[in-house]
Amino acid sequence: MRISARALIVALATALALTSANVAGIPAFAQADDPTLAALTEVVPEIIEEARTVPPTEIPDGDVQRPFAAATDPGHTLSVSVSETEIGIGMPEADGAGSQPLPGLVTYAAKQPSVSFAHQRTGQIARALTVIHDASAPTEYRFPISAPEGSMLEVEEDDGTVLIYNNDFYLGEIDLPWAKDANGNPVPTSYRVEGMTLIQTVNHAGAAYPVVADPALKLQCEWWKAMCRLIFSKKLTKQIYNVWFVAGVAGAIEALKGACDKLKGKAKLICKIAYTSGGASAIYKVREAARKGQCFAIRFQAPGIVWYEVRKKSCQSK
C-alpha cells in the first residue's frame, strides 16, 4: 500500500506533537496551564521527573518528616522536621496558596510577574526553585530560613554552601548555589546571608530564558540512611579543648556532657554515647581538631557504631 507524501507529513507532525506534549510524562495542557511547571520541565527535567515519581520519605522510629503539602502560610515556608528539630525555607515574594501539579512539586506565582517559584520536596532534600522568565526580573532573591532559637547562618568560604548552626551544633546546610538557562548553560550566582535570611544573586543578563536557580536545603542527620554526623562548631571544639588544659580529660568530658545536654532526640542520645562509652577517645579527637583549627564531630552508624572525626567541611568558622 502506497502512502501519499501529504499523509506521511501529517503522520510525522502528529507524532511530533504527541511527543512534545508528554515531556517527563506531563500532558501539554498541564504545562500550558502552569507556566512555572513548563519552564522547569524545559530547564531541569530531572527535577520534574523526581517530583513526579519520588514520594516523600517516612523516617522510621517516630522521626517522621512532615508530609509534602502546598504551603499556605504568609511566608510560603517548606519545612523539614527530623529528630525534634524543624528547619524551613520560605518564599515571601510568592503570591497565593500555590498549586500542586505533581506529587512532589508546588508551584507559585510571584508578586513580580517576570518571576515564579516552586517548592520541591523529597525524603532527602527541600528545594526552593526560582524561575526567571525574562530580562526584566530582579537579580536578587531573599529566602527567610526558620530554625530553632539560637540558630545562625554562615557562608562557607571553600565552596559557597550556607551552614545552619544552632547553639554551636550543625543542623544542616543550603547546598552550593547554582543556576542555569534554557540552553543548559550555567548562570553566575552566589549566596550571602543577613541574619537568618539567605540571599541569592543571579546575574542572568544575556542568558537564554527561562533561567532556574535552586537553593536546596540538606540535612546532615539522615536517619532514613541510618547515618548521622553530629558536628560541633570551632568555638565549642575550642572551649572543650581549653577545659582539658585546666582540668584534664575528666573535666573535658564534663564539658562535653554539658554541651550534649543542650540537644534533643537522637542527637542527644548519640552525644551521650560519645561521653559515656568513649569519653577519653572523644577528647583526644577534640584536641586534634582544636589544634588544627577545625571541628570535632561524632559519627553514628546503625546499629550503634560510633566514632569520632576531625572535620573541615561543614565546619562553622566562629
C-alpha positions as CSV (number, residue, x, y, z in Angstrom):
1,M,0.0,0.0,0.0
2,R,1.4,3.4,-1.0
3,I,1.3,6.3,1.4
4,S,1.0,9.8,-0.1
5,A,3.6,12.4,0.7
6,R,0.9,14.6,2.4
7,A,-0.3,11.7,4.6
8,L,3.3,11.0,5.6
9,I,3.8,14.6,6.6
10,V,0.6,14.7,8.6
11,A,1.6,11.5,10.4
12,L,5.0,12.8,11.3
13,A,3.6,16.1,12.5
14,T,1.1,14.3,14.7
15,A,3.8,12.1,16.2
16,L,6.0,15.1,16.9
17,A,3.1,16.9,18.6
18,L,2.3,14.0,20.8
19,T,6.0,13.6,21.8
20,S,6.3,17.3,22.7
21,A,3.0,17.1,24.7
22,N,4.4,14.5,27.0
23,V,7.8,15.7,28.2
24,A,8.5,14.0,31.5
25,G,5.1,12.3,31.3
26,I,3.3,15.6,31.8
27,P,0.4,16.4,29.3
28,A,0.9,19.6,27.3
29,F,-2.3,21.2,28.7
30,A,-0.9,20.9,32.2
31,Q,2.2,22.7,31.2
32,A,0.2,25.4,29.4
33,D,-1.9,26.0,32.5
34,D,1.1,26.3,34.7
35,P,4.0,28.3,33.2
36,T,6.2,27.5,36.1
37,L,5.9,23.8,35.5
38,A,6.5,24.3,31.8
39,A,9.7,26.3,32.5
40,L,11.0,23.8,35.0
41,T,10.3,20.9,32.5
42,E,12.3,22.7,29.9
43,V,15.3,23.6,32.0
44,V,15.5,20.9,34.8
45,P,13.6,17.9,33.5
46,E,15.4,15.7,36.0
47,I,13.9,17.6,38.9
48,I,10.4,17.3,37.4
49,E,10.9,13.6,36.9
50,E,11.9,13.2,40.6
51,A,8.9,15.3,41.7
52,R,6.6,13.1,39.6
53,T,7.9,9.7,40.7
54,V,9.5,10.0,44.1
55,P,7.1,10.1,47.1
56,P,8.1,11.8,50.4
57,T,10.1,9.5,52.6
58,E,8.9,8.4,56.0
59,I,11.6,8.1,58.6
60,P,11.3,5.1,61.0
61,D,11.2,5.1,64.8
62,G,8.9,8.1,65.1
63,D,11.1,10.7,63.5
64,V,8.6,11.2,60.6
65,Q,9.1,14.2,58.3
66,R,6.1,16.4,57.7
67,P,4.2,15.2,54.6
68,F,4.6,17.3,51.5
69,A,1.8,19.8,51.0
70,A,1.2,23.2,49.5
71,A,2.3,25.9,51.9
72,T,-0.4,28.4,52.6
73,D,1.2,30.4,55.4
74,P,2.2,34.0,54.7
75,G,5.9,33.1,54.3
76,H,5.2,30.1,51.9
77,T,7.5,28.0,54.0
78,L,8.5,24.5,53.3
79,S,9.6,22.7,56.5
80,V,11.7,19.6,57.2
81,S,11.4,18.0,60.7
82,V,14.0,15.5,61.9
83,S,14.7,14.4,65.5
84,E,12.6,17.1,67.1
85,T,14.3,19.9,65.0
86,E,12.5,21.8,62.3
87,I,14.1,23.9,59.6
88,G,12.1,25.8,56.9
89,I,12.9,27.7,53.8
90,G,10.3,30.4,52.9
91,M,9.5,32.4,49.8
92,P,7.8,35.7,50.9
93,E,7.8,37.0,47.3
94,A,5.5,34.2,46.2
95,D,1.8,35.1,45.7
96,G,-1.2,33.0,46.6
97,A,-1.5,29.5,48.1
98,G,0.1,27.7,45.1
99,S,-0.9,24.7,43.1
100,Q,0.3,21.1,43.2
101,P,0.7,19.8,39.7
102,L,2.9,16.8,40.7
103,P,3.1,14.8,43.9
104,G,6.5,16.4,44.8
105,L,6.0,19.9,43.5
106,V,4.1,23.0,44.5
107,T,4.3,26.0,42.1
108,Y,3.6,29.6,42.9
109,A,3.0,32.8,41.1
110,A,5.1,35.8,42.3
111,K,4.4,39.4,43.1
112,Q,6.9,40.2,40.3
113,P,5.3,39.0,37.0
114,S,8.6,38.0,35.4
115,V,9.4,35.5,38.2
116,S,7.7,32.5,39.7
117,F,8.6,29.9,42.3
118,A,8.3,26.3,43.2
119,H,8.9,24.0,46.2
120,Q,10.2,20.5,45.6
121,R,10.2,18.0,48.5
122,T,11.7,14.6,48.7
123,G,12.9,12.5,51.6
124,Q,16.4,13.9,51.2
125,I,16.1,17.5,50.2
126,A,13.8,20.6,50.2
127,R,14.2,22.9,47.3
128,A,13.1,26.5,46.7
129,L,13.2,26.8,42.9
130,T,13.2,30.3,41.4
131,V,12.1,30.6,37.8
132,I,13.3,33.8,36.0
133,H,11.2,34.3,32.9
134,D,12.7,37.3,31.2
135,A,15.4,40.0,31.4
136,S,13.2,42.4,33.5
137,A,13.3,40.1,36.5
138,P,15.4,41.1,39.6
139,T,18.8,39.6,40.2
140,E,18.4,39.2,43.9
141,Y,16.1,36.8,45.8
142,R,15.6,36.5,49.5
143,F,14.7,33.4,51.4
144,P,14.0,33.5,55.2
145,I,15.3,30.4,57.0
146,S,13.4,29.3,60.0
147,A,15.2,27.3,62.6
148,P,15.2,26.9,66.5
149,E,16.0,29.9,68.6
150,G,19.8,30.4,68.8
151,S,20.4,29.4,65.1
152,M,22.7,31.3,62.7
153,L,23.7,31.1,59.0
154,E,27.2,31.3,57.7
155,V,28.6,31.1,54.1
156,E,31.4,28.5,53.9
157,E,34.4,30.0,52.3
158,D,35.5,26.9,50.4
159,D,32.5,26.4,48.1
160,G,29.8,28.9,49.0
161,T,27.4,26.5,50.8
162,V,25.5,28.1,53.7
163,L,25.8,26.3,57.0
164,I,23.0,26.3,59.6
165,Y,24.1,26.1,63.2
166,N,22.2,26.1,66.4
167,N,23.9,26.7,69.8
168,D,27.2,25.6,68.3
169,F,25.8,22.4,66.7
170,Y,25.4,21.8,63.0
171,L,21.8,21.4,61.8
172,G,22.0,21.4,58.1
173,E,23.1,23.4,55.1
174,I,22.0,25.1,51.9
175,D,23.8,23.3,49.1
176,L,26.2,25.2,46.9
177,P,24.4,27.8,44.6
178,W,23.6,27.0,41.0
179,A,21.5,28.5,38.2
180,K,21.2,27.5,34.5
181,D,19.4,28.8,31.5
182,A,17.2,27.3,28.8
183,N,20.3,26.2,26.8
184,G,21.7,24.3,29.7
185,N,24.4,26.9,30.3
186,P,25.4,27.9,33.9
187,V,24.4,31.3,35.0
188,P,26.6,33.2,37.5
189,T,25.1,33.0,41.0
190,S,26.2,33.3,44.7
191,Y,24.8,33.4,48.2
192,R,25.2,35.9,51.0
193,V,23.4,36.0,54.4
194,E,21.8,38.7,56.5
195,G,20.9,37.2,59.9
196,M,18.6,34.3,59.2
197,T,17.9,35.4,55.6
198,L,19.5,33.6,52.6
199,I,20.1,36.0,49.7
200,Q,20.8,34.5,46.2
201,T,22.1,36.8,43.5
202,V,21.6,35.5,39.9
203,N,23.4,37.6,37.2
204,H,21.1,36.5,34.4
205,A,21.8,39.3,31.8
206,G,22.4,37.7,28.4
207,A,21.0,34.3,29.4
208,A,18.5,32.2,27.4
209,Y,15.2,32.4,29.3
210,P,13.8,30.8,31.3
211,V,16.5,30.6,34.0
212,V,16.2,28.4,37.0
213,A,18.0,28.8,40.3
214,D,17.9,26.4,43.2
215,P,18.6,26.9,46.9
216,A,18.4,23.4,48.3
217,L,18.2,22.5,52.0
218,K,20.0,19.4,53.0
219,L,20.2,17.8,56.5
220,Q,23.3,16.2,58.0
221,C,21.5,13.6,60.1
222,E,19.9,11.3,57.5
223,W,18.0,8.9,59.8
224,W,16.5,7.1,56.9
225,K,20.0,6.1,55.8
226,A,20.8,5.1,59.4
227,M,23.7,7.6,59.5
228,C,24.2,10.8,61.3
229,R,27.1,13.2,61.9
230,L,26.9,15.5,64.9
231,I,29.3,18.4,64.1
232,F,30.5,20.8,66.8
233,S,31.4,24.4,65.9
234,K,35.0,25.5,66.1
235,K,34.1,27.6,69.0
236,L,32.6,24.7,71.0
237,T,35.5,22.5,70.0
238,K,38.0,25.1,71.3
239,Q,36.0,25.5,74.6
240,I,36.2,21.8,75.4
241,Y,39.9,21.8,74.5
242,N,40.5,24.8,76.8
243,V,38.8,22.9,79.7
244,W,41.2,19.9,79.0
245,F,44.1,22.3,79.6
246,V,42.9,23.2,83.0
247,A,41.0,20.1,84.3
248,G,42.3,17.3,82.1
249,V,40.3,14.6,80.4
250,A,37.8,14.2,83.2
251,G,37.0,18.0,83.1
252,A,36.8,18.0,79.3
253,I,34.3,15.0,79.4
254,E,32.1,17.1,81.8
255,A,32.3,20.0,79.4
256,L,31.3,17.6,76.5
257,K,28.4,16.4,78.6
258,G,27.2,19.9,79.3
259,A,27.2,20.7,75.6
260,C,25.3,17.5,74.8
261,D,22.6,18.3,77.3
262,K,21.5,21.2,75.0
263,L,20.5,18.7,72.3
264,K,17.2,16.8,71.8
265,G,16.1,13.5,70.5
266,K,18.5,11.1,68.8
267,A,21.2,13.8,68.5
268,K,21.3,13.9,72.3
269,L,21.4,10.1,72.5
270,I,24.4,10.0,70.1
271,C,26.2,12.7,72.1
272,K,25.6,10.8,75.3
273,I,27.1,7.6,73.9
274,A,30.2,9.7,73.0
275,Y,31.0,10.8,76.5
276,T,29.8,7.6,78.4
277,S,31.4,4.8,76.3
278,G,34.4,6.6,74.7
279,G,35.0,9.8,76.6
280,A,38.8,9.8,76.5
281,S,38.9,8.9,72.8
282,A,36.4,11.6,72.1
283,I,38.5,14.2,74.0
284,Y,41.7,13.2,72.1
285,K,39.8,13.9,68.8
286,V,38.6,17.2,70.3
287,R,42.2,18.1,71.0
288,E,43.3,17.2,67.5
289,A,40.5,19.2,65.9
290,A,41.2,22.3,68.1
291,R,44.9,22.2,67.3
292,K,44.1,22.1,63.5
293,G,41.6,24.9,63.8
294,Q,38.8,22.5,62.7
295,C,35.7,20.9,64.1
296,F,35.1,17.8,66.2
297,A,32.3,15.5,65.0
298,I,30.6,12.4,66.2
299,R,29.5,9.9,63.5
300,F,26.8,7.4,64.3
301,Q,26.1,4.4,62.1
302,A,23.3,2.0,62.8
303,P,23.1,-0.4,64.6
304,G,25.0,1.6,67.3
305,I,28.5,2.1,65.9
306,V,30.0,5.5,67.0
307,W,33.4,7.0,66.0
308,Y,35.0,10.5,66.2
309,E,36.2,12.7,63.4
310,V,38.1,15.9,62.7
311,R,36.2,17.9,60.1
312,K,36.9,20.8,57.9
313,K,33.8,20.5,55.7
314,S,30.6,21.9,57.2
315,C,32.6,23.5,59.9
316,Q,31.5,26.8,61.2
317,S,34.3,29.4,61.3
318,K,33.4,31.1,64.5
